Amino acid sequence: MSSNRAWMPLHIENYLADTGHLTAAEHGAYMLLIMSYWREGCLPSDEKLIQRMSRLSKEEWAESRDVILDLLGRAGAKRATSKATTQFRPAIPMELKRQVRARDGEKCRYCGRTEGPFDIDHDMPWSRGGKHELRNLLVACASCNRSKGALTAAEFMGFDLEGHSI
């Protein structure tokens, strides 16, 4: 697949929403692996090679491995397999974004801010199995969305979106 793929789309909103909890080194490793996946169509089955591609030391990889592999859509995989065709999150369809904005308006569901910029956020994060479904999406200001990271809305706020304590 590495035929002329000189550019790669990067959905900034999605990237920042999913990676707010990463260290700087993890961001770099994750981006290198995303770019490799983009060029080649899959990641190698050899995890040592994946570690080398990430440019993390063996110690750094051991510490960051699980979070990076989870972000790459490989949650639960103990070892890379020959079926290492990592699936990345597709963009939220524009029509679904319109439905979320029509329901929530231009107001952050977390802090109530009415001044943007606004993101479409996942209540149950994509990295934890959340889906692109109307019931799982909400309007969030960029600040809250980045602060929330990979937490659920309830974990982030201390209560669910209906106001019930957790």
Legacy VTK file of the C-alpha trace (Angstrom):
# vtk DataFile Version 3.0
C-alpha trace
ASCII
DATASET POLYDATA
POINTS 166 float
0.000 0.000 0.000
2.956 2.374 0.310
2.439 3.673 -3.226
2.450 7.523 -3.164
0.825 8.368 0.179
2.780 11.563 0.737
0.118 13.252 2.863
-2.211 12.066 5.600
-5.437 13.613 6.888
-5.325 14.418 10.598
-8.587 15.202 12.344
-7.276 17.552 15.010
-10.500 17.489 17.055
-10.409 13.699 17.268
-6.662 13.511 17.872
-6.724 15.993 20.760
-9.799 14.398 22.302
-8.159 10.974 22.330
-4.601 11.914 23.293
-4.894 14.519 26.052
-3.509 12.028 28.578
-0.323 11.211 26.613
3.148 12.411 27.502
5.162 14.269 24.868
7.151 11.105 24.111
3.940 9.093 23.742
2.536 11.705 21.331
5.634 11.356 19.177
5.540 7.564 19.244
1.820 7.506 18.467
2.221 9.897 15.529
5.121 7.856 14.105
3.036 4.694 14.295
-0.014 6.394 12.762
2.148 7.622 9.878
3.619 4.162 9.371
0.139 2.663 9.365
-0.969 5.284 6.845
1.912 4.482 4.489
1.858 0.699 4.802
-1.792 -0.104 5.542
-0.950 -2.102 8.667
1.584 -2.368 11.443
4.055 -5.262 11.535
3.227 -8.331 13.592
6.590 -8.141 15.392
6.116 -6.001 18.484
9.864 -5.348 18.767
9.698 -3.747 15.342
6.692 -1.667 16.404
8.683 -0.525 19.446
11.629 0.460 17.223
9.314 2.289 14.822
7.936 4.289 17.784
11.506 5.429 18.582
10.885 4.815 22.262
13.560 3.039 24.271
12.713 -0.459 25.500
12.018 0.995 28.935
9.797 3.783 27.573
7.948 1.286 25.370
7.337 -1.008 28.344
5.818 1.927 30.234
3.760 3.337 27.331
2.949 0.207 25.339
-0.569 -0.433 26.610
-1.836 3.123 26.172
-0.360 3.412 22.680
-1.659 0.031 21.530
-5.063 0.875 22.995
-5.143 4.087 21.005
-4.191 2.145 17.911
-7.336 0.084 18.288
-5.626 -2.969 19.668
-7.036 -2.982 23.192
-6.782 -6.390 24.816
-4.117 -7.688 22.432
-1.350 -9.215 24.520
0.945 -9.565 21.515
0.797 -8.299 17.995
-0.438 -10.949 15.605
-0.162 -11.395 11.891
-3.608 -9.836 11.708
-2.216 -6.512 12.912
-4.420 -4.451 10.665
-5.010 -1.707 13.196
-8.285 0.117 12.837
-8.282 3.821 13.494
-11.307 5.823 14.462
-13.203 7.111 11.456
-14.384 10.697 11.500
-17.763 11.405 13.055
-20.164 11.794 10.112
-21.153 15.412 9.459
-24.866 14.593 9.649
-24.381 13.068 13.104
-22.427 16.158 14.215
-25.333 18.314 12.994
-27.781 16.216 15.022
-25.651 16.582 18.169
-25.377 20.359 17.701
-29.137 20.624 17.056
-29.830 18.716 20.282
-27.226 20.393 22.524
-26.965 23.831 20.911
-23.813 25.925 21.179
-23.299 25.174 24.869
-20.771 22.930 26.606
-22.556 20.049 28.337
-19.818 19.986 30.996
-19.276 23.590 32.101
-22.145 25.422 30.396
-19.841 27.748 28.444
-21.596 29.349 25.471
-18.485 30.741 23.779
-16.647 28.344 21.446
-14.769 26.781 19.992
-16.801 23.621 20.518
-15.980 19.984 19.831
-18.175 16.944 19.499
-17.120 14.690 22.376
-17.814 11.060 23.246
-19.465 10.436 26.630
-17.877 6.966 26.619
-14.540 7.665 24.892
-13.774 5.962 21.596
-10.561 4.586 23.105
-12.674 2.781 25.725
-15.202 1.289 23.325
-17.553 4.255 22.831
-19.290 4.532 19.491
-20.237 7.272 17.059
-23.879 7.243 18.175
-26.127 10.188 18.961
-26.663 8.997 22.545
-22.882 8.837 23.095
-21.986 12.231 21.608
-22.298 15.703 23.078
-21.132 19.273 22.589
-18.104 20.223 24.718
-15.950 23.312 24.765
-12.428 22.623 23.589
-11.032 23.196 27.095
-13.321 20.642 28.767
-12.844 18.148 25.955
-9.054 18.256 26.327
-9.242 18.134 30.119
-11.628 15.166 30.054
-9.269 13.070 27.939
-10.213 9.381 28.065
-12.583 9.695 31.038
-16.306 9.148 30.738
-18.472 12.216 31.254
-19.486 10.888 34.675
-15.873 10.277 35.725
-14.909 13.761 34.570
-17.799 15.579 36.243
-18.359 13.399 39.306
-22.010 12.949 38.287
-23.801 11.814 35.160
-25.224 14.192 32.582
-28.672 13.969 34.206
-27.225 15.217 37.511
-27.143 11.936 39.440
-24.093 11.454 41.709
-21.776 8.593 40.891
LINES 1 167
166 0 1 2 3 4 5 6 7 8 9 10 11 12 13 14 15 16 17 18 19 20 21 22 23 24 25 26 27 28 29 30 31 32 33 34 35 36 37 38 39 40 41 42 43 44 45 46 47 48 49 50 51 52 53 54 55 56 57 58 59 60 61 62 63 64 65 66 67 68 69 70 71 72 73 74 75 76 77 78 79 80 81 82 83 84 85 86 87 88 89 90 91 92 93 94 95 96 97 98 99 100 101 102 103 104 105 106 107 108 109 110 111 112 113 114 115 116 117 118 119 120 121 122 123 124 125 126 127 128 129 130 131 132 133 134 135 136 137 138 139 140 141 142 143 144 145 146 147 148 149 150 151 152 153 154 155 156 157 158 159 160 161 162 163 164 165
